[in-house]
Amino acid sequence: MKFSTKSVLAIAMATLVAGAQAAGASWLTSYQKALQVSAKTGKPILADFTGTTWCIYCKKLDAEVFSTPEFKQWAAKNVVLLKLDFPEEMPSPAVLRTQPELAARYELTKKYRIEGFPTIYFLRSNGKAFGMFGYQAGGPVRWTTLADRLVNPHKPAAQRVSATVKGYPDIINKTLYADVDLRGKKAPKLVVEKWLNGKAPKTDGKVVLVDFWATWCPGCREIIPELAQWQKKYGKDLVVIGVTDEDPQKVAKFMKNTPMNYYVAIDRTHNMYRQIGIQSIPHALVITPDHVVRWQGFPDLRQDILTEEVMANIISTSKRQTVATRR
């Protein structure tokens, strides 16, 4: 069989593209190497904490998603893949001393507070986590669609809608990671199981920031100091409430080492979680005294960050509206 020059070139190009995609979708096993590649390429890291030989849902995730052409094609374009594989039983200290790579992996479970497998973290090139996943039924298309919302938050391009009241944030067409968009609507009633550091707060006439969080969530832990600062600075006009579904004793122990000078509540009934349809945490609602949600979403998402400037504007606008209503 004879091939034309064009055919040979086409085959060569196809081979190169296929090779590049395969290389791009290959899994690294070194955390430091993944950080370097991430910094060089500008792609975030998809870190898979897994037990490939013994964990049932790890095997399901590999079979249903990670081993598929759809995932490999998506991964080659969007992420740096990092697989951190663990044995079923924790090795002894003596064994870890002889296997520094394995010991380094266990150090990462402490750093990112891994409590179960599989756990998928999305990391920036500095190691900061900006999202977390696990096993999701539905195959590679559903998994990559959900992951793409984290990795590419600007798709589709953000669009702004004029705020109903001048001074409140514009409503942005963004990924909320929640089933219900409450912005510009009445907030659900705050119902919790238990208040950890005092009685229920008095919220009349104040802006309320409700932060859904957990002790194991890196993104949640990172914004705690900022929430504490806002509570201290705007305490006369603001009430910050952290809501988690964890065990009260576990949260109380966490709070001994991490000062939280705002209200913390336990809601294992998932009352508000269900009403909002929260898909990922941290998830915040900023509610004005008229009980309307003025901001909602992931506080540190690049396309719509909940900054102090945003909070200050909501508080000042709220005060003006309250004064105008009383006249």
TORKOL-4160 file (C-alpha; in steps of 0.2 Angstrom, whole numbers, padded with zeros to 4 digits, m for minus):
327
<pt num="1" X="0000" Y="0000" Z="0000"/>
<pt num="2" X="0007" Y="0017" Z="m0005"/>
<pt num="3" X="0004" Y="0033" Z="0005"/>
<pt num="4" X="0005" Y="0051" Z="m0001"/>
<pt num="5" X="0015" Y="0064" Z="0007"/>
<pt num="6" X="m0001" Y="0072" Z="0014"/>
<pt num="7" X="m0006" Y="0055" Z="0021"/>
<pt num="8" X="0010" Y="0052" Z="0030"/>
<pt num="9" X="0010" Y="0070" Z="0037"/>
<pt num="10" X="m0008" Y="0067" Z="0043"/>
<pt num="11" X="m0004" Y="0051" Z="0051"/>
<pt num="12" X="0012" Y="0059" Z="0059"/>
<pt num="13" X="0002" Y="0073" Z="0066"/>
<pt num="14" X="m0012" Y="0062" Z="0073"/>
<pt num="15" X="0001" Y="0052" Z="0081"/>
<pt num="16" X="0009" Y="0067" Z="0089"/>
<pt num="17" X="m0008" Y="0074" Z="0095"/>
<pt num="18" X="m0012" Y="0057" Z="0102"/>
<pt num="19" X="0005" Y="0056" Z="0111"/>
<pt num="20" X="0003" Y="0073" Z="0118"/>
<pt num="21" X="m0014" Y="0069" Z="0125"/>
<pt num="22" X="m0009" Y="0053" Z="0132"/>
<pt num="23" X="0006" Y="0062" Z="0141"/>
<pt num="24" X="m0005" Y="0076" Z="0147"/>
<pt num="25" X="m0017" Y="0064" Z="0155"/>
<pt num="26" X="m0004" Y="0053" Z="0163"/>
<pt num="27" X="m0004" Y="0052" Z="0182"/>
<pt num="28" X="0011" Y="0059" Z="0192"/>
<pt num="29" X="0015" Y="0052" Z="0209"/>
<pt num="30" X="0026" Y="0065" Z="0216"/>
<pt num="31" X="0017" Y="0080" Z="0225"/>
<pt num="32" X="0032" Y="0092" Z="0222"/>
<pt num="33" X="0033" Y="0087" Z="0204"/>
<pt num="34" X="0015" Y="0091" Z="0202"/>
<pt num="35" X="0017" Y="0108" Z="0210"/>
<pt num="36" X="0031" Y="0111" Z="0198"/>
<pt num="37" X="0021" Y="0106" Z="0182"/>
<pt num="38" X="0006" Y="0116" Z="0188"/>
<pt num="39" X="0017" Y="0131" Z="0190"/>
<pt num="40" X="0024" Y="0129" Z="0173"/>
<pt num="41" X="0008" Y="0125" Z="0164"/>
<pt num="42" X="m0004" Y="0136" Z="0173"/>
<pt num="43" X="m0015" Y="0121" Z="0176"/>
<pt num="44" X="m0022" Y="0116" Z="0193"/>
<pt num="45" X="m0019" Y="0099" Z="0201"/>
<pt num="46" X="m0031" Y="0086" Z="0202"/>
<pt num="47" X="m0025" Y="0076" Z="0217"/>
<pt num="48" X="m0033" Y="0059" Z="0219"/>
<pt num="49" X="m0031" Y="0052" Z="0237"/>
<pt num="50" X="m0035" Y="0033" Z="0234"/>
<pt num="51" X="m0033" Y="0015" Z="0238"/>
<pt num="52" X="m0032" Y="0007" Z="0221"/>
<pt num="53" X="m0031" Y="m0011" Z="0227"/>
<pt num="54" X="m0043" Y="m0011" Z="0241"/>
<pt num="55" X="m0055" Y="0004" Z="0241"/>
<pt num="56" X="m0072" Y="m0001" Z="0232"/>
<pt num="57" X="m0077" Y="0017" Z="0227"/>
<pt num="58" X="m0059" Y="0021" Z="0222"/>
<pt num="59" X="m0060" Y="0006" Z="0210"/>
<pt num="60" X="m0077" Y="0012" Z="0204"/>
<pt num="61" X="m0071" Y="0029" Z="0201"/>
<pt num="62" X="m0056" Y="0023" Z="0191"/>
<pt num="63" X="m0067" Y="0011" Z="0181"/>
<pt num="64" X="m0081" Y="0023" Z="0178"/>
<pt num="65" X="m0072" Y="0039" Z="0175"/>
<pt num="66" X="m0053" Y="0040" Z="0176"/>
<pt num="67" X="m0050" Y="0026" Z="0164"/>
<pt num="68" X="m0062" Y="0033" Z="0151"/>
<pt num="69" X="m0057" Y="0042" Z="0135"/>
<pt num="70" X="m0068" Y="0056" Z="0139"/>
<pt num="71" X="m0060" Y="0059" Z="0156"/>
<pt num="72" X="m0042" Y="0058" Z="0148"/>
<pt num="73" X="m0046" Y="0070" Z="0135"/>
<pt num="74" X="m0053" Y="0083" Z="0147"/>
<pt num="75" X="m0039" Y="0080" Z="0160"/>
<pt num="76" X="m0026" Y="0083" Z="0146"/>
<pt num="77" X="m0033" Y="0100" Z="0143"/>
<pt num="78" X="m0037" Y="0106" Z="0160"/>
<pt num="79" X="m0027" Y="0098" Z="0175"/>
<pt num="80" X="m0011" Y="0091" Z="0181"/>
<pt num="81" X="m0015" Y="0073" Z="0187"/>
<pt num="82" X="m0008" Y="0067" Z="0204"/>
<pt num="83" X="m0012" Y="0050" Z="0211"/>
<pt num="84" X="m0008" Y="0047" Z="0229"/>
<pt num="85" X="m0010" Y="0029" Z="0232"/>
<pt num="86" X="m0012" Y="0021" Z="0250"/>
<pt num="87" X="m0012" Y="0003" Z="0257"/>
<pt num="88" X="m0027" Y="m0003" Z="0266"/>
<pt num="89" X="m0017" Y="m0004" Z="0283"/>
<pt num="90" X="m0007" Y="0011" Z="0290"/>
<pt num="91" X="0012" Y="0005" Z="0289"/>
<pt num="92" X="0022" Y="0005" Z="0305"/>
<pt num="93" X="0034" Y="0019" Z="0308"/>
<pt num="94" X="0049" Y="0008" Z="0304"/>
<pt num="95" X="0041" Y="0004" Z="0287"/>
<pt num="96" X="0038" Y="0022" Z="0284"/>
<pt num="97" X="0056" Y="0026" Z="0288"/>
<pt num="98" X="0062" Y="0015" Z="0274"/>
<pt num="99" X="0049" Y="0022" Z="0262"/>
<pt num="100" X="0051" Y="0041" Z="0262"/>
<pt num="101" X="0039" Y="0043" Z="0247"/>
<pt num="102" X="0025" Y="0034" Z="0256"/>
<pt num="103" X="0029" Y="0043" Z="0272"/>
<pt num="104" X="0027" Y="0059" Z="0262"/>
<pt num="105" X="0010" Y="0054" Z="0256"/>
<pt num="106" X="0004" Y="0051" Z="0274"/>
<pt num="107" X="0010" Y="0069" Z="0278"/>
<pt num="108" X="m0001" Y="0075" Z="0264"/>
<pt num="109" X="m0016" Y="0066" Z="0272"/>
<pt num="110" X="m0013" Y="0077" Z="0288"/>
<pt num="111" X="m0010" Y="0093" Z="0278"/>
<pt num="112" X="m0027" Y="0091" Z="0269"/>
<pt num="113" X="m0036" Y="0082" Z="0283"/>
<pt num="114" X="m0041" Y="0067" Z="0272"/>
<pt num="115" X="m0054" Y="0056" Z="0282"/>
<pt num="116" X="m0059" Y="0044" Z="0268"/>
<pt num="117" X="m0055" Y="0037" Z="0251"/>
<pt num="118" X="m0057" Y="0042" Z="0237"/>
<pt num="119" X="m0055" Y="0060" Z="0240"/>
<pt num="120" X="m0051" Y="0072" Z="0226"/>
<pt num="121" X="m0044" Y="0089" Z="0229"/>
<pt num="122" X="m0041" Y="0103" Z="0216"/>
<pt num="123" X="m0025" Y="0112" Z="0221"/>
<pt num="124" X="m0017" Y="0128" Z="0214"/>
<pt num="125" X="0002" Y="0128" Z="0210"/>
<pt num="126" X="0005" Y="0134" Z="0228"/>
<pt num="127" X="m0004" Y="0119" Z="0236"/>
<pt num="128" X="m0019" Y="0129" Z="0241"/>
<pt num="129" X="m0035" Y="0119" Z="0239"/>
<pt num="130" X="m0050" Y="0127" Z="0230"/>
<pt num="131" X="m0061" Y="0112" Z="0228"/>
<pt num="132" X="m0065" Y="0095" Z="0233"/>
<pt num="133" X="m0073" Y="0080" Z="0225"/>
<pt num="134" X="m0076" Y="0062" Z="0228"/>
<pt num="135" X="m0085" Y="0047" Z="0219"/>
<pt num="136" X="m0100" Y="0054" Z="0208"/>
<pt num="137" X="m0111" Y="0041" Z="0200"/>
<pt num="138" X="m0116" Y="0045" Z="0182"/>
<pt num="139" X="m0100" Y="0042" Z="0172"/>
<pt num="140" X="m0086" Y="0053" Z="0165"/>
<pt num="141" X="m0097" Y="0066" Z="0157"/>
<pt num="142" X="m0106" Y="0070" Z="0173"/>
<pt num="143" X="m0090" Y="0070" Z="0183"/>
<pt num="144" X="m0080" Y="0081" Z="0171"/>
<pt num="145" X="m0095" Y="0093" Z="0170"/>
<pt num="146" X="m0095" Y="0095" Z="0188"/>
<pt num="147" X="m0076" Y="0096" Z="0190"/>
<pt num="148" X="m0076" Y="0109" Z="0175"/>
<pt num="149" X="m0086" Y="0121" Z="0186"/>
<pt num="150" X="m0072" Y="0122" Z="0198"/>
<pt num="151" X="m0057" Y="0122" Z="0186"/>
<pt num="152" X="m0065" Y="0134" Z="0173"/>
<pt num="153" X="m0077" Y="0145" Z="0183"/>
<pt num="154" X="m0077" Y="0158" Z="0169"/>
<pt num="155" X="m0086" Y="0147" Z="0157"/>
<pt num="156" X="m0098" Y="0153" Z="0151"/>
<pt num="157" X="m0092" Y="0171" Z="0152"/>
<pt num="158" X="m0099" Y="0180" Z="0168"/>
<pt num="159" X="m0114" Y="0191" Z="0165"/>
<pt num="160" X="m0120" Y="0205" Z="0177"/>
<pt num="161" X="m0138" Y="0209" Z="0180"/>
<pt num="162" X="m0142" Y="0226" Z="0188"/>
<pt num="163" X="m0145" Y="0225" Z="0207"/>
<pt num="164" X="m0162" Y="0229" Z="0212"/>
<pt num="165" X="m0155" Y="0242" Z="0225"/>
<pt num="166" X="m0141" Y="0253" Z="0221"/>
<pt num="167" X="m0126" Y="0248" Z="0232"/>
<pt num="168" X="m0130" Y="0230" Z="0233"/>
<pt num="169" X="m0119" Y="0218" Z="0223"/>
<pt num="170" X="m0124" Y="0215" Z="0205"/>
<pt num="171" X="m0131" Y="0198" Z="0202"/>
<pt num="172" X="m0118" Y="0188" Z="0192"/>
<pt num="173" X="m0121" Y="0173" Z="0181"/>
<pt num="174" X="m0109" Y="0161" Z="0189"/>
<pt num="175" X="m0108" Y="0143" Z="0196"/>
<pt num="176" X="m0116" Y="0143" Z="0213"/>
<pt num="177" X="m0113" Y="0125" Z="0218"/>
<pt num="178" X="m0131" Y="0125" Z="0224"/>
<pt num="179" X="m0147" Y="0120" Z="0217"/>
<pt num="180" X="m0156" Y="0136" Z="0222"/>
<pt num="181" X="m0151" Y="0153" Z="0218"/>
<pt num="182" X="m0158" Y="0164" Z="0232"/>
<pt num="183" X="m0150" Y="0181" Z="0227"/>
<pt num="184" X="m0163" Y="0194" Z="0227"/>
<pt num="185" X="m0175" Y="0182" Z="0236"/>
<pt num="186" X="m0181" Y="0179" Z="0254"/>
<pt num="187" X="m0169" Y="0169" Z="0264"/>
<pt num="188" X="m0174" Y="0152" Z="0271"/>
<pt num="189" X="m0178" Y="0152" Z="0290"/>
<pt num="190" X="m0162" Y="0149" Z="0300"/>
<pt num="191" X="m0165" Y="0133" Z="0309"/>
<pt num="192" X="m0151" Y="0123" Z="0318"/>
<pt num="193" X="m0149" Y="0109" Z="0330"/>
<pt num="194" X="m0137" Y="0117" Z="0342"/>
<pt num="195" X="m0127" Y="0133" Z="0346"/>
<pt num="196" X="m0110" Y="0129" Z="0352"/>
<pt num="197" X="m0104" Y="0146" Z="0359"/>
<pt num="198" X="m0119" Y="0154" Z="0366"/>
<pt num="199" X="m0138" Y="0156" Z="0363"/>
<pt num="200" X="m0145" Y="0160" Z="0346"/>
<pt num="201" X="m0139" Y="0177" Z="0340"/>
<pt num="202" X="m0150" Y="0193" Z="0339"/>
<pt num="203" X="m0151" Y="0197" Z="0321"/>
<pt num="204" X="m0164" Y="0211" Z="0320"/>
<pt num="205" X="m0158" Y="0226" Z="0310"/>
<pt num="206" X="m0142" Y="0217" Z="0306"/>
<pt num="207" X="m0134" Y="0210" Z="0291"/>
<pt num="208" X="m0131" Y="0191" Z="0293"/>
<pt num="209" X="m0117" Y="0181" Z="0285"/>
<pt num="210" X="m0121" Y="0162" Z="0285"/>
<pt num="211" X="m0106" Y="0152" Z="0281"/>
<pt num="212" X="m0108" Y="0133" Z="0278"/>
<pt num="213" X="m0092" Y="0125" Z="0283"/>
<pt num="214" X="m0083" Y="0110" Z="0290"/>
<pt num="215" X="m0067" Y="0107" Z="0300"/>
<pt num="216" X="m0060" Y="0095" Z="0286"/>
<pt num="217" X="m0062" Y="0108" Z="0272"/>
<pt num="218" X="m0046" Y="0118" Z="0268"/>
<pt num="219" X="m0056" Y="0132" Z="0259"/>
<pt num="220" X="m0067" Y="0133" Z="0274"/>
<pt num="221" X="m0053" Y="0134" Z="0287"/>
<pt num="222" X="m0044" Y="0147" Z="0276"/>
<pt num="223" X="m0058" Y="0160" Z="0277"/>
<pt num="224" X="m0061" Y="0158" Z="0296"/>
<pt num="225" X="m0048" Y="0172" Z="0301"/>
<pt num="226" X="m0056" Y="0184" Z="0288"/>
<pt num="227" X="m0074" Y="0180" Z="0295"/>
<pt num="228" X="m0068" Y="0183" Z="0313"/>
<pt num="229" X="m0060" Y="0200" Z="0307"/>
<pt num="230" X="m0076" Y="0206" Z="0299"/>
<pt num="231" X="m0086" Y="0201" Z="0315"/>
<pt num="232" X="m0075" Y="0211" Z="0326"/>
<pt num="233" X="m0074" Y="0226" Z="0314"/>
<pt num="234" X="m0093" Y="0227" Z="0309"/>
<pt num="235" X="m0100" Y="0219" Z="0325"/>
<pt num="236" X="m0113" Y="0232" Z="0328"/>
<pt num="237" X="m0121" Y="0229" Z="0311"/>
<pt num="238" X="m0115" Y="0211" Z="0306"/>
<pt num="239" X="m0118" Y="0194" Z="0313"/>
<pt num="240" X="m0107" Y="0180" Z="0306"/>
<pt num="241" X="m0114" Y="0162" Z="0308"/>
<pt num="242" X="m0104" Y="0146" Z="0304"/>
<pt num="243" X="m0115" Y="0131" Z="0301"/>
<pt num="244" X="m0108" Y="0113" Z="0300"/>
<pt num="245" X="m0116" Y="0096" Z="0300"/>
<pt num="246" X="m0102" Y="0088" Z="0310"/>
<pt num="247" X="m0101" Y="0081" Z="0328"/>
<pt num="248" X="m0102" Y="0095" Z="0341"/>
<pt num="249" X="m0088" Y="0087" Z="0351"/>
<pt num="250" X="m0077" Y="0087" Z="0336"/>
<pt num="251" X="m0081" Y="0105" Z="0331"/>
<pt num="252" X="m0078" Y="0111" Z="0349"/>
<pt num="253" X="m0061" Y="0103" Z="0349"/>
<pt num="254" X="m0057" Y="0111" Z="0333"/>
<pt num="255" X="m0062" Y="0128" Z="0340"/>
<pt num="256" X="m0050" Y="0127" Z="0355"/>
<pt num="257" X="m0036" Y="0128" Z="0342"/>
<pt num="258" X="m0044" Y="0139" Z="0330"/>
<pt num="259" X="m0052" Y="0154" Z="0338"/>
<pt num="260" X="m0069" Y="0158" Z="0330"/>
<pt num="261" X="m0076" Y="0174" Z="0338"/>
<pt num="262" X="m0093" Y="0172" Z="0329"/>
<pt num="263" X="m0108" Y="0161" Z="0331"/>
<pt num="264" X="m0106" Y="0143" Z="0327"/>
<pt num="265" X="m0120" Y="0131" Z="0325"/>
<pt num="266" X="m0123" Y="0112" Z="0322"/>
<pt num="267" X="m0136" Y="0106" Z="0309"/>
<pt num="268" X="m0135" Y="0087" Z="0307"/>
<pt num="269" X="m0153" Y="0088" Z="0301"/>
<pt num="270" X="m0147" Y="0097" Z="0285"/>
<pt num="271" X="m0162" Y="0108" Z="0286"/>
<pt num="272" X="m0154" Y="0123" Z="0277"/>
<pt num="273" X="m0143" Y="0113" Z="0266"/>
<pt num="274" X="m0158" Y="0104" Z="0258"/>
<pt num="275" X="m0167" Y="0121" Z="0256"/>
<pt num="276" X="m0153" Y="0128" Z="0246"/>
<pt num="277" X="m0147" Y="0112" Z="0238"/>
<pt num="278" X="m0129" Y="0115" Z="0243"/>
<pt num="279" X="m0117" Y="0105" Z="0232"/>
<pt num="280" X="m0100" Y="0111" Z="0239"/>
<pt num="281" X="m0093" Y="0120" Z="0254"/>
<pt num="282" X="m0088" Y="0133" Z="0259"/>
<pt num="283" X="m0105" Y="0141" Z="0254"/>
<pt num="284" X="m0110" Y="0158" Z="0260"/>
<pt num="285" X="m0126" Y="0168" Z="0261"/>
<pt num="286" X="m0126" Y="0187" Z="0265"/>
<pt num="287" X="m0144" Y="0192" Z="0271"/>
<pt num="288" X="m0149" Y="0210" Z="0274"/>
<pt num="289" X="m0161" Y="0215" Z="0288"/>
<pt num="290" X="m0176" Y="0214" Z="0276"/>
<pt num="291" X="m0172" Y="0195" Z="0275"/>
<pt num="292" X="m0166" Y="0196" Z="0257"/>
<pt num="293" X="m0151" Y="0187" Z="0251"/>
<pt num="294" X="m0139" Y="0199" Z="0243"/>
<pt num="295" X="m0124" Y="0188" Z="0240"/>
<pt num="296" X="m0122" Y="0169" Z="0238"/>
<pt num="297" X="m0109" Y="0157" Z="0233"/>
<pt num="298" X="m0091" Y="0151" Z="0236"/>
<pt num="299" X="m0083" Y="0165" Z="0245"/>
<pt num="300" X="m0066" Y="0164" Z="0236"/>
<pt num="301" X="m0072" Y="0160" Z="0218"/>
<pt num="302" X="m0061" Y="0170" Z="0206"/>
<pt num="303" X="m0076" Y="0177" Z="0197"/>
<pt num="304" X="m0086" Y="0184" Z="0212"/>
<pt num="305" X="m0075" Y="0185" Z="0228"/>
<pt num="306" X="m0084" Y="0190" Z="0244"/>
<pt num="307" X="m0071" Y="0203" Z="0249"/>
<pt num="308" X="m0072" Y="0216" Z="0264"/>
<pt num="309" X="m0076" Y="0229" Z="0251"/>
<pt num="310" X="m0092" Y="0219" Z="0246"/>
<pt num="311" X="m0097" Y="0216" Z="0264"/>
<pt num="312" X="m0094" Y="0235" Z="0268"/>
<pt num="313" X="m0105" Y="0240" Z="0254"/>
<pt num="314" X="m0119" Y="0228" Z="0258"/>
<pt num="315" X="m0119" Y="0234" Z="0277"/>
<pt num="316" X="m0119" Y="0253" Z="0272"/>
<pt num="317" X="m0132" Y="0251" Z="0259"/>
<pt num="318" X="m0142" Y="0241" Z="0271"/>
<pt num="319" X="m0141" Y="0255" Z="0284"/>
<pt num="320" X="m0147" Y="0268" Z="0272"/>
<pt num="321" X="m0161" Y="0257" Z="0267"/>
<pt num="322" X="m0167" Y="0254" Z="0285"/>
<pt num="323" X="m0166" Y="0273" Z="0288"/>
<pt num="324" X="m0176" Y="0277" Z="0272"/>
<pt num="325" X="m0189" Y="0264" Z="0277"/>
<pt num="326" X="m0192" Y="0272" Z="0294"/>
<pt num="327" X="m0195" Y="0289" Z="0287"/>
